Amino acid sequence: MFDKAGIQTVSHLSILPTALTDLDRLASVLVAQGYRVEREGRLIGFAGESLRFDLKATSCAGIHFAWRRSASGPQLELIADLERQGAADTYQPRLQRILRLYALSQALDEVKASPALKDVCAC
């Protein structure tokens, strides 16, 4: 089933492509931000429909984010209940923070791995 924007949906669950590729890095960022992380399972949507996930994060406020590997490549797809979660004032800022911290973690690892930049960063 697809919505008007061409995004695949299952009831209220939507699947959105992302540029994220590293489940372990993502899990580390989420745990550092206080999320409870669960590996592999099914995210239940409206009317009992569900989608498989590789990583699910739940905030202390009960906000869920879930990701799964894309069938077409190494990227992770975000699985979210946009209708319900979108109503929460903190949903979008939380997701933006997760994405920024993931990118920062990746950049710091790249700096650490670069022989030319090792002396520049006291990481």
Secondary structure, 3 states (H helix, E strand, C coil): CECCCCCEEECCEEEEECCCCCHHHHHHHHHHCCCEEEEEEEEECHHHCEEEEEEEEECCCCCEEEEEECCCCCCEEEEEEHHHHCCCCCHHHHHHHHHHHHHHHHHHHHHHHCCCCCCCCCC
